[in-house]
Amino acid sequence: MTKDEFLQELEVLIRARYGIILINTLEEERALDLLKSMAAKLNKRLLTWSCTKGLTMNDDQAIDPNTVDLMTAIAKVEQLAEEPSLFVWLDLQSHLNSSPVYVRRFKELSQEIRERMPSNSIIVGPLADIPVELQKEVTIIDMPYPDLAELKSIISQFAKQYADRTELNIDCSDPTLDALGRAAIGLSKTEIENCLAKSLVKNKGISRQDIDFILEEKKQNIRKAGILEYVETENLETNDIGGLDNLKKWLEIRKQAYTPEAEQFGIGWPKGVLLVGIPGCGKSLSAKCVAAAWKMPLLRLDLGRVFGMYVGTSEANIRQALAMCEAVSPSILWIDEIEKALSGQASSSQTDGGTTSRVFGTILTWMQEKKSPVFVFATANNIASLPPELLRKGRFDEIFFVDLPNEQEREEIFRIHIKRIKRDPDQFDIGKMVKLSGESTWGDGVRLTGSEIEACVNQALLEAFFVKNSAVHPEEDVTTADFERAILQSVPLSRVRKEDIGYMRNWAMENAVRASLTPEQVMTAAVGSASASEVTGGRSIDF
């Protein structure tokens, strides 16, 4: 819902004399500003009640100090409601839940307003448990976060206050306002103004550099929620992924959908991607590198944190997590090993009263219907545990199968990790290491994963360090022989789980796109020396 749609709906509810309207928001100050404008438009008085000031008019004009007491305040409102008014209640929900007397009294007020008084009661605050007795009386309307136009206006108004200060560097150009506004989507007015104030103190100005402060504010919001984890992606890029060129190209195309030009062209937001395949082959790393390349926050959803002790808590937690993803959008929601959390949903009604099924249903519905630019990046290792509802078209834009790295990819992976240990890859016989880590050593379909290659590099470096620090070879450095020895000492996962991997490859030929280039594509592009005999699963894709 946009701001204009929210105001239109609110006006309709007020004109229709709804007795109780609950505006679900944490932005109390902004909600009051909007209600002041609405009251002026409808030619109604605006009176506000809080537990510290009681009833006030025009922010600070006290009606009666005794109205700090809720029962007294309701009685006073009954007297004032004969004149067209909007009564805004700020601290009401905790009071209603504390005593049935308050619930009954407020319900009577609501009924009187609905039947004969030209006024409305409007509760402002976050949605909490509504007493059962009031549920038929209350109409809930969610106040959206500021949209791009409103954000640019908030930033511009704040910046113009300091435009005459010669010691400050204030940039109010349209490109800067647009960049800051887009970065601030999902923040409240107060949070944005805090970020800008911080920039004035620290950077002596307002400019595009404030994007860093805005992103830090978003991190704080995510940490407060406690269900999502903000994953740092600094110093990462897609080149840190060895191979997976089909996946990289597909993601590069989707990245363009988040540009203003794509929006004007009529392109919608991508839904997401599901990566299935063998553990240790770069699925999780891909999520981090994509977030870094797209310059979007990466939010990891741990479904284990979603499930709570009490009835209804789990469903509320998942709704809160998904709302947070939308609030900080554009963003990437990373659900790692999704099959582990959802594998028991088929028998959920017998084991947990259906909680898992309801959480799963909430996720599926949101994935299908979401309108915000949240890209879902899900990974799975065990395809047999994936619910069929998750795999159908409409949940994800595509399903990719990540197989064991082929020769060209293993070469890239060796080079990446050798550079990581601050050595020159060209000083080693990479080709020999690539051959040794593949099917020529362990047989058809068996080769090292990316994480196993990383472990071999680390092991070789450690052993070389031990030799270097002995009295026998003080000048020794890590050599190709060290890497070869570490490779041969490995026990590949693909050897232990050869049958399982064979099943996954057969499944991928019908249900998923190959994340890597085929050996023929590698050879045609002259990107290495991949062997056409290497076993690879998944369908080909043309761009």
N, C-alpha and C positions, 0 to 999 in steps of 0.2 A: 504494500500500500504506500503510495506517495503522500507527501504532505498535503497536496491539494485534495486528494481523495479522502484523506483523514478529516480535513476540515469540512468537506461536503457531507460526509457521513455524520460527523458530530452535529452539524447544523440541522440535519434531518431529524436526528434523535431529540434535539432540544425542541425543535418546532413541534414534534409529535408528542411532546410532554411526557417523555419517558421519566419515570420516577427516580431511578438511580442509574447513573451512567458511571462506569468505572474506566478511567483512562489508565491503561497499563503502561507505566513508564517509570524510569529512574530519574528522568530529567524534570524534576519538579519546577525549577525556575523557568525553563522553556515552555512547559505546559501552561503555567500561569500567564506567560506573555501571550500565548495563543488564545487563551480563554479571555483575556482582557480585550483583545481585538474582536473576538466573537461576541462578547457582551455588548461592545459598542455598536457592532453591526446590527445586532438584534434589539438594540435599545433596551437592554436590561442592566440592572445593577449587578455588580460582582462583589460578593461577600465571601471571605475566606475564614475557615476555622482551623486552628492548630491547637495542640494540647498545651502550648506555652502562652499563647496570646489570646486564645479564645476567638470570638467572632470579631473580625475587622473588616473595614471597608476601605478601598483604595490603598491596600497594603498595610497602612499603619493607623488608620482612624478606628480606634477601639469603639465597639458598640456597647459592650458591658463587660467589665473585668470578671464578673462572676461566670461568664460563659466559658471560662476555662474548663469548668465541669461540663461533661458531655450532655447530661440530662438537662441542665439549665440551657445549654446551647440549642438543643433540639426544641425546647419549649419556646425559646426566643425566635427561632427560625419559623416556627408555626405562625407567629404573629407577623413576621416580616414577609412571609411568602405570598401574602395577598397582593403585593406589588411585584410586577415582573422582575425576577431575580435569578441569578445563578449562584447557588451555594456550593462552594468548593471545600471539600473536606480533605485535609492533608495527612492526618495521623489517625485515621479512623479504623483501619483494619485490625490493628492490635487491640483496640478497645472493644470492638465487636466480638472478637474471639475470647475476650476475658470475662464476659458476663452475658447471660441470656437476657437480662433486663435491657441492656443496650440494644441487643438485636431486636427485641420486641418493639422498643420505643422507636428505633430508626425505621422499622417496617411500617409502623403506623404513620410516621411522617411521610414515607414514600407513597403510601396509599392516599393520604390526604392531598398531596401534590398532584398525583395522577388524576384524581377525581374532580378537583375543584380549584386548584391554584395555578396561576400562570408562571410557575417557577420550576427549577430543576435542582436536584442534588447530584453533584459530580464528585466522585472519589478520585483522587490523584495519588498514584503510588504503584509499586510493583504488585503484580497479581499474586495474592496469597490465598489461603484456604477461605473460601466464602462460606459463611454459615449456611447450612442447608435451608433454614427458614427464609433466607434472602435470595436464594439462587434464582427463583422465578421473578424476582423484582429487579435484579441487576442485569444490565446490558454491558458487556465488555467490549472495549474498542482499544486496539493497540496503537500507540502513538509511534510512528516510524522515526528512525534516526534522521538527522538532516540529510537531504539529498544534495547533489553536487551544486546546484544553483544556490541553495541556502548556505552551504558550507563556504562557498566563495564569498557570499555576502557577509557571513560572520567574520571571516578572515579579513576582508576588506575594511569593514567597520572598525575592527580592532586595530588594524595597521594605521588607519587614517588618524587615530588619536595621537599618534607619535610622528606623523609625517613632517611636522614643523621642527622636530628636534634635530638640529644639525649634527649632533654627535652620534646619531643613530643612522644606520643604513637601511632604509625602508623601501622595499621593492614591491610595488603594487601593480606591476604590469600584468596583463592578461595571462601570458604563459606561466608566470609564477603562481598566480591565483589558481589557475587550472591545475597545475602540478600539485600544489599543496592541498587543494580541495579533493582531488582524486585520492591522494595518500590518506586524507583524514576521514574517508567514508567509513562509517561504523563508530565514530567517536561522538560524544555529546558536545554541546556548545561549551560547557564548562571545561571539558577535557581539552578541547582545541585551544581555548583561550589560555589554559595553563601551559600548553606547549609553546605558544607564541610568547607568553611572558617569560618562560625559561630561556627562549632564544634571545629576547631583549637583554636579559641579564648576562648570559654567557657569550653571545656572539655580537652584542651591540647592534642588533638589527633583525629584520625579517626578510628571509630569502628562501631559495630552494633548499638550502642546507637544513631548514627546519624539518624536512622529511624524516631525517634521522630521529628527531625528538618525537615526531608523530608515531613512527613505528615503535619506538620504545614505549610510548603510552599504550599502544595496542598490546604489546607484550605484557604489560602490567595487568591489563584487563583480563587477558587469558589466564595469567597465573592466579588471579583472584578467584576465577571460576573453579579451578581445581580439577576439572575433568579433562581438559585438553592440555597438551604439552606444546609449548612453542619451541620448535627445533631450530637451532642456529645453523645457518648455511653459509656463513662467511667463508671466503677463500675457496669456495667450490665452484666448479663449472662443468659443463657437459663433457669436456675433454678428459675429465677425471674418470669417466666411464669407459672401460675398454670394450670396444665393439658396440653391439646393439644398434647398428647404424639405421636399420629400418625404424626402430622405435624412436631414435633421435630425430630422424627426418619427419616422422609423423608428428612428434611433439613440436618441432620447429614450426610446422604449418599451423598447428593449433594456437601457438603463441600469438600469431598475427590477429587472431580473433578478438584480442583484448585491446586493440588499438582503436582510437576514435574513428579512423577511416573505415575500419571493418564494421563498426556500429552504424555509421552512416550508410554503408553498403547494404545493410540489412542482415548481417551475419549475427546469429545468436551465440550465446555463451556455450563453449564445449561442456559436456556433462562430466567426462572423466575417462579413466582408463583402468583396466584390471590387468595386472601382470601375474601370470601363473608360471610356475616352473620349478626348477631345481634350487634348493637352498644354496646360498653362497655365490650366486651368479650375477649379483648386481641389482636386484630389484629394489631393495631399500636405498641403496646409494643413488639409484636413478631418481627416486622421489626427492632426495635432498638436492641433487644437482639441478633438477628441473626447477625447483623453487628458487634456487640461486640465479639460474639463467633468466627466469621470468620476472625476477625481482618481486616476488610475492611472499607473504608470510606462510611458513609451512607449519600446519597444526596437526599434531599426531593425536589421534583418538585411540585411547586405550579402553577398549570395551569392558575390560575388567573393572575399571573405576566406575563405570556406568551403573553396574548392578548394586543396589543398595539393600539395606536390611529390611526396610519397612515397605508395606504395600503401596505401590504408586511412585515410590522414590526413583526406581530405575527409569520408568517412562518419563518422569519429570527431568531427570538428569540428561537423557538423550535429547530431549527437546531443547534443554538449555544449551547443550553442546552445539547442536545444529544451528540454533539461533546465534550463538557466538561466532560461528564460522561465517554466517551471513553478515553479521555486524562488522567484521573486519575485512570483508571481501573488497576487492578481488583477493582470493586466498586459495591455498591448496590444502585440502583435507586428506591426510595420509592415514589410511587404515591398514596397519601391518598385520599380516597373517590373519586375514578376516575370517578364514574358515574355522579357526580355533574357537572364536567367540560365538559363532553362529551354527556350529555343527550340531548342537544339541537342541535346536529349535523345533525339530520334528516331534520330539518326545517331551517338549516343554510343559504341556498341560499336565503330565503325570509327575514331573520332577520339581517344577517351581511355580505351579499354578498358572502357567502360560506367560510368565514375565518375559522370557527370552523371545517367544514368538511375537509378543507385542512390541518389544524393542526392535526386533528384526523388521516387523511391518512398518514401524515408524521410519526406519532408515530407508527402506525401499520406496515408500511413498514420497519421502522428501527427495530422494535421488531422481524420481520420475517427475516431480512437480516443481522443483526449486527454480526460482527465477533469478536468484542472485548469482554473480560470477564466482561460484565456488567450484573448483575443479577437484573431483574426487580421484585420488591416486591410491588404489587398493592393491595389495599384494597377497598371494596365496601360494603355499607350497603343496598342499594336499588337495588335488582337484576333486577327489572322490567325496570330500566332505562339503563341497560347495553346494548350497541349495540351488536348484534349477531356476528359481525365481530371480536369483541374482544375475544369472547369465543371459537372460533374454535381452533382446535389443530394447533400448530405451533407458536402461540403467547406466550403461557405459557406452561411450562412442565406439570403443573397440576393446577386444581382448587379445593380449599379446602373450606368446609363449617364449619364455627365456630358457634356452637350452644351455648345455655345457659350451664353453667358449671354443670356437674353431681355431685353426692355426693363426689366422690373421688377428683374431681377438686376443689370443694368448700372447702374441707378440706385443700388442698394445699394452696389455696388462703388465707384462714383465717390464716394459719400458717405464710405465707409470710408477711402479713400485721401486724400481732401481733409481729413478730420479728422486723419489721420496726419501731414499736413504742417502741422497746427495752424492750419487755416483753417476758417471757418464755411461749410458746404456751401450754406446758404440764401442766401449772398451771390453765388452763381453761378447761371447758367441751366442747371441740371442736365438739364432736359427736352431742351434743344437739343443738349447733349452726348450724351445717350442716343440721340437720333435719328441724330445724325451718326456714331455709332460702330456703327451697325447696317446692316441690309439696304437702307435708303434710299440709302446711299452706295455700297455695293459689290455689291448685287444679292442675289437669293434665296439664303438659306442661308449668307451670308458676313457675319460680324460679329466684333468684337474679342473676344479672350479676356480673362479676368481679369488675367493677367499683362501683357498688352498695354495694358490700361487703366492698370495701375499704372505701366508705363513711360511712358505719355503724361503722366500726372500729374507724374512726376519730371522729364520733359523740359520741360514747361511751367514748372515751378518754377525749373529751372536757367536757362532763357532769361529769365524774369522777373528773376531775380537779376542776370543779366548787364546787363540794361537798367537796373535800379535803381542799379547801381554805375557806370554811365556818367555822363558829365556832362550828357547830354541829358534824362533823366527820373529825377532822384534820388529822387522821391517815389513812383515807380511800384511797384505790387505785382502779383502774378499775377492775371490776369483770365480771364473766360470765353473771350475771343479767343485767349489763350495756349493754353488747353486745345483749342480748336477747331483751331488750327494744328498742334498736336502730333498730333491725331487724323488729320487729313488727310494728314500726312506718313508715316503708318504704312503698312506693307504687311502686311495681316492674314495670319496663318498659314492661316486657313480659305480664303483666296483661292488661296494657293499649292497647298494640298492639298485642293482642292474635291472631286475625285473620291474620294479616300481617305475623306474625312469622309462623303460620300454613302453609301459602302459601309458604314461603321460605323453610320450611322443605320439603314440597312436591316437590318443584323444585330441591332441593339438592339431593333427592333420585335418580334422573335420571342424574343430571348434575355435581355433585361435590362429592368429597371424604370427608368423615367425618374426621375432624381435631382431634377429641378426640377418645379415645378407647371406644368401645361399653361396656355397663355394663357387658356383658358376659366375654369380654376380661379382664376387671378389676377384676372380681371375680376369673377368672381362674388364673390370675397372682398374686392373693392375695395382691393386692395393695390398698385395702380399702374395703369398705362395700357398693359399689354402688348398688342401687336397679334396678333390671332388668325392672321395670315398668316405669322408667323415659323415657320421650319422647326425642328422639334424631334424627336429620336429617343428611342425607348424606350416600353415599355408603361406604362399608368397603373396606379396601385395605390390601393386603398381601405383606410382604417384603421378 
